[in-house]
Amino acid sequence: MAGKGGEHPWGDAGQLVFLGLFLVVWVGDSFVLRRTTFLAGHVPLPVRLLVLVLALAAATLLVRSGHTVVDHGHESEGVVSSGAFRYVRHPLYLGSVLFYLGLALSTASLAALALTSVIFAFYDHIATFEERWLEARHGEAYRAYRSRAGKWWPRRRSGSREGGGS
């Protein structure tokens, strides 16, 4: 059974639980216990901070663009394929995963990185659930969109440009 607007029924609660769990693991391992951060000594801090800044910048762009197009206050009538949705089908989820990945890599916490992989699996599960709902609702329009936009990574565009824009 789908939640509001085809969302997974555990999507919102699961995201909050994983956020809390991640922050506890990341802070605990990175700044208190330091059990799995031994690789931090092999990667210079400026490099780790650059990775953090790049991941947070990408996450911010994806989430802002995704929220500009999709307003949780109303449901879209058709398949949304503008903004970040032009390139990836789940920019809000991808932005969240990049947030976790940036924090985990910034302190080289293997525990947080392992949890990030579990969080990604959760996002992939709820994204797949939502895609089934979208395909059932929008049919061929969603299948055509799915063939143009990658689930997690932008698809390589063919030599011809669609819609005249870059």
Secondary structure, DSSP 4 states (H G I P E B T S, - for coil): ---GGG--TTHHHHHHHHHHHHHHHHHIIIIII-SS-GGGGGS-HHHHHHHHHHHHHHHHHHHHHHHHH--TTS--SS---SGGGGTBS-HHHHHHHHHHHHHHHHTT-HHHHHHHHHHHHHHHHHHHHHHHHHHHHHTHHHHHHHHHSBSSSPPPP-SSPSTT--
